[in-house]
């Protein structure tokens, strides 16, 4: 987009953050290599994923060229549209696998809940942009409401994974905005008390089953616990150096379920071992640190909050996925960002990074 | 940090303090970065725990103790005829398998095997292709159907050839081979189209599926249900012990309504011709014999027929792969005349005694075109009985024109002409009972009066299958009682040996105004054999009612004469005959079609007579009985059979 106030208007300049881009490209490149092995060396699978990644980077580039103040102007509208779409899903969405998540637009199907992963931090950032920080209680409650409405709409679909991301997005935004420690600790206490209630009334059977299976996967080795057991075997048998690319027995002999999607981290750790796994964690840390650095350097409240939250969403994806695959966390259907086969969340993540780059490059240039 | 004062009023005008906010944000972001670091370190620590501290354990789990779920394919049910003669069973067969992982030098092993047994280049090529797609610890088949001698030769040296195994499996076998291929069909290897169609879970471990015939239509009954076992295997993939087991449920045995003796007698009667014989029990719709000639041996199809043999079958001008009884469509010719007469009676167009004068040809009013009677000199004045007995064409031309095509169409539909009879075999043809509506739709032409004339003698667009003819003859024999033709006689549980007989599939009766109409046309049909066009097959032992037919393959010009000697064989007329017997209490209805056989009375009727004799007098050639005995002798080695 062209900024009429841009002093350098007319001069072609690509708004990018080279360091962040390098990190993303490295991660997606490794992702493709791992996918080739985990997807039984299907070039078709690889091509599809490559096309998706390409599309993601195009979106990233497009958003990076858009000055951040446009994001700010759009924020409430995107949020409102997202809420309306979520309501539409509730009324007229397609049901698949027992959950009503998809909206059929004729041309394509998509999950409006995906929008909310970005719309919630945008809305909260917008809301706090002109209000003094740290926020007052009423402002905090408004911020919580901004999160709670879509969260509730997604929980009833039900889509635990996405709801978790949206909830975390709201919580991180509020925390970064300066949520006082007293409230934070109070909430933590409340949450501790609410968990037993939630367990009894708020969870579906299959979700409860997931938690139980997580606590004792060996109890159901052929059913629910099979994923975790096989995934742990895959990681553990990889050892320090790994079995080598294309040599993973767990993934290649079909012992590892969903090896190219949600459990691709296990396939990776099996073939590349502790060294590969740690390198990947370092790479993720680099991306996240760069994102937070961009947030800290941002010139205004809106950009700061948005950049910080988007970065932390990325972290949540990586942490929850790696944690679930390695048996630290319950099985929540979150993909490993830039690795897992599949497109929906990739677009969201790339769009988020696009906004990050926009925030950094536009303001950095103005400074110089 | 601020003190907890949630409801304290702060000045509304409090300004945003950018420096303070930016510092606050910096602190918070730093905290978050710490949290991120902590989270990633936790994951890293978990990796260390799994990959370093517990590496041995997980390696063992992954490599040495692969617990595998092995499918246990069910054994397929056998197929018997109505008297318990074995038509299909499973024979132990041995194949040679190589497990890549255990072979040190593959080429040397193959060379060593080549010295001992016959291995074609094709075998080896196929083996190498399969090898690339299989995990190294799984055995890959190299040669199927080892002979006893080959097994003996291999067994001696097997210990010197690591990774080489002789594996037993069950192969489908059809002891009577070609005689029943058009009924029983065969099984073959599951192909890619079938992969998409079937429930793969149920076919785990199975390699074969019913392709045609009974094997296909009763696939679900014959197949049974797959079981599984959980086995602990070592690093080489060898099962060490079975942990848990759910045995497969074997498929059910099928008993067919076919009488193999009759089936073979019919085939023998038809020998030398291409054509079909269908024999039904009119009292219940049971198919007693269903012959389509030529036939072929189904056994080579089970494990993949070689290309040359298949091409020979497929391109043979006699088209042996076609099941003529179900899929051959022929103009019914004069065999349809009794039903035409019945339609005339039902609608009051004619009565038993009304006569028509046959001068040897028929002319539509206002037209000069002559429709010829088969007897050029004409039949003179004919009543219904004589019209059927002598097959007078002019009588039926006139009847057809007077009644009209619409009424015929409605009436004949009740006899399942022009639509599948619903027999329990796949891919039955509908054939064609034409109507003006059909002609408009398909040919974009109106129905002409001339079309009705040729329809009257079962020519023109009218097409039927041999099965439909036998079926409609059954309905006449039973005076309207209507049963769906079926091949399934009973289902036998292989465990308990309890047989569940299949009930007749009764359909709504064909009703006529006056039940005596049935007797009228039946009396016409008895006169066909007792003084009419088929008098040569009259039997001293029982009374046969029948109807001859000769259906034209092509239309003669106005002045031409049909002369079989001057026509190439593929243009010669088809010979047809339908019959039921004994007249008083019919127990069998037959339809015979001899392709390019000439006259129905001369060629087809004697074949029908032989079939009727065999069945009603139980007169079977010793040669046939001996062949059945020889072919199914092996069945006695299935010692669980009571026979």
Interface residues (C-beta under 8 A of the other chain):
Chain A: X130 X131 X132 X133 X134 X136 X137 X172 X175 X176 X178 X180 X181 X182 X222 X232 X233 X234 X235 X236 X237 X238 X239 X240 X249 X250 X252 X253 X255 X269 X273 X274 X277 X278 X281 X284 X285 X288 X289 X292 X295 X296 X300 X301 X304 X305 X308 X312 X315 X318 X319 X322 X323 X326 X327 X328
Chain B: X1 X2 X4 X6 X7 X10 X14 X15 X16 X17 X18 X21 X22 X24 X25 X26 X28 X29 X32 X33 X36 X37 X39 X40 X42 X43 X44 X46 X47 X48 X50 X51 X52 X54 X55 X57 X58 X59 X61 X62 X63 X66 X69 X135
